[in-house]
Structures are given as structure tokens and as C-alpha cells.
């Protein structure tokens, strides 16, 4: 009887330690899954809330508020990146209504092909809602120093499925539209951005 009790205690201990280990691993790799549904297909993202907590929280809040619905990918450069999330189909700015966020480009994540990063102005800490997907490795966008020239662009996730959609976007016919260069001649609209944490 004592052997059975001892065996039961050992099994319970193993199960408990396994669940603690699984729990700590999930906390170590806190990722948020996002799907960008466009008029030409879906782009699935995995956002890294451990490495870019401010940026991920901002993107998720905007997605949950429906901000991205009806915006387009408005800047498309083959062999560089595709940018979206700030203009409507008629090339009008869509204000996010949020304050600019802290640039988290010093988080160690690199602007490699398939990563998603925040677009910004010349001010390193000016990102609000616009984002881009790197179409190739863009080392020159990476963080090198905490100054205006070296801050870089904050990567906060990566494409897990749908790079074919990104490739199609990058190879789209572009021109000058509404005062914007590299704009699509036939816009691709973001229909929704859904978040599942």
C-alpha cells in the first residue's frame, strides 16, 4: 500500500513539474497570432510581445478597434518592402487617433525578409499605425545606435503564412497616385485584422 501511495506521489510530482515547465515556456515565448485579411488573400503574422511589448500592444489595440479595415497597402517596392495601414483607397490619410510610440528597434529583432516592422517619419519615435513587411533582408533598417541616424525600424513580428500575398503585393504595378510614389495602380484593401492571443 505504501508503494502505491509513493508511486502516486511521484506521478503527481512529475505531472505538476511538467505543467510548470510548459507554463514557463509559454511565458518565455509570448506570441500573438494575427491575420491580415486582404482583397487578394490572407497574411498570417506572429507578433513577439516579449521583444516588442509596446509595439505589439499598439498594433493589437488598433486591430481590435477596427482601425485597419478599409486601409490599403499604399507603398509597394519590389525587393524592399510593402507598407500599409495608414491610407484609404482614395489615398487619404486615416488618423490612428493614438499617440506615437517608443521605438523598440533596439530589441534585437532584425529587418529580415518576412518580418513586420513599424513605419515612421524621420523622428525615430513617431510610429502610430502604419507598418510594413520586409520583402527582403534590409539590414540598413536595423538598430545601430540610440540617435536619429541609428535608431532603425522596430520589428515586432513575422509572417508565418502568406508570403505569396506579400510577393504579389511587391510585384504590383505602381506609380504616382494622389501625390504618393510607389503607390498601387490597383489598390489592395485590408478587409480586417483579427487577433487571437
N, C-alpha and C positions, 0 to 999 in steps of 0.2 A: 504494500500500500504506500509506504514511504517513497519507494522508487517511482511509482506512478505520479505522486504529488511533485517530486523533484523534477521529473520529466515535464510535467505540466508547467511548472515554474520556468524551466529552461525555454520551452517553446514560447511562452508568453513574453519572456525577455527578448528572444530573437525577433518576434513579430514587432514588439514595441521599438526596438532599436532600428529595425528596417524602416518603420514608418517615420521615425525621427530623421533618419538619413535621407529618405525620399523627400521629406518636408524641407530639409535644409538645402537639398539640391534644387528644388523648385524655387526657393527663395534666392539662391545664387544665380539662377538663370531666369530672372523675371522678364518674360517676354509677353508682348501684347500682339495678338493677331488682328490684322486689318485687311479688309477687302475694298479696293477701289473699283467700283463698277463703272465702266465707260461704255460709250456707244459702239466700241469695237472689241470689247471683251473685258475680262477682269484681271486686275493686278493684285496679287496677294502679298502682303507685307508682314514681316515680323519686326516689331519695334522693341528696342532694347531700353527698357525703363531703368535698368541698373546703371548703364553708362550715360544715359541722356534723360534723366527724370523730368527736368523742366520742359524739354522739347517734346517728349512723349506726352506729358500731361496736357500741354498746349494743343498738340495735334488731335489728341483724343477728345478734348473738350470741344474743339471746333467741329470735329466729325460728328459727335453726338448731338451738337446743336443744329446740324444740317447745313453748316456754312458752305461746305464744298459742293453741294448739289447745285448744278447749273453753271459751275465754273468749267473752264476748258484747260487743256494743255496748250498754252499760248506761246511758248518759246521752244522750238524743236531744232536741235542741231545734231545731225548725224555724226557719230564719233565723238560726241561730247556729253550732252545730256538732254532730257526733256523736262520742261518746267511747267507747273500748273498750280491751280488753287488760288488765283487772285483776280482773274479777269473773266467776264462773261462772254458769250458767243459774239456779241457785238463789240467786243474789245473795250468794254467799260470796266473800270476798277470796281472790285467788290470789297468794301472795307470789312475787315475781320471783326472790328469792334473791340479788339484786345490790345493790350499794351505790348510793346516789343519785349522780347525775352532775352535772357542772358545767353550768350553764345557758348555752347558746350563743345566746341570743336576740339578742345584740349582733353577730350575723353579717351583718346587712343584709337577710336574708330577711324578708318581710312575711307576716302572717297574712291572706292573701287567700283568696278562695273557691277551694277545691280544694287548698289546701296542707295538709300534715300537720305537726302540732306535738306536743310532749310535754306531757302533763298533769302537774300537780304540786300540792302543798299551798301554803299561804301562804309557805313557805320557798322562795325563788327557786331554790335548788339541791337540790330534793328529788325530782326526777323519777327514776323507776325503769323501769317498763314500760308504764304507761298512756299512750295517745296519743289525739289527736283529729284529725278532718278538718274544716276550716272550711267551713261551709255558705254563708257569705257573707264579704265583706271585713270583717274585725274589727280595725280599726286600733287600738282601745283595748287589744288584746293585744300590740301591738308593743313592742319595747325602746325606752325613752326615757332611762333613766339606770341607773347601776350601784348601785341601792339597792333596798330591799324593794318600794317602790311602782313603780319604773320598770323593773325587770328584764324584765318581759314573759314571753312563752311562746316557746320555741325552735322555730322552723320548721326542718325538716330534709329536706323533700321536697315532692312534689306528686303529685296524681292525674293520670295520663296517659290513663287509660281507666277507666270505671266510675263516673262521677259520677251516673249514673242510679241506681246502687245506693245511693250516699250520699243522693241526693234521696229515695229510697224510705224509707231509714232515718229521715231527718229528719222525714218526714211520718207516721211510725208513731204509732199510739195509745199514749199514755204515761200514767203515774200514779205513785202512791206504791207501791213494791214493796220489801218487805224493808227498810224504813227509808230507801230511796233515792227522791228526787224525780226526775221526768222519766225514769223507767225504763220500758222497753218492756213492754207488756202481753203481747205475744207475742215472746219473745227471738229475736234473730238471732245465731247462733253462728258464730264463726270456726273453720272446719274445719282450715285450715292457712295458714301464711305461708311462701311459698317465695321464695328469694333466688337471683338469677342476676346475678353481677357482670360 
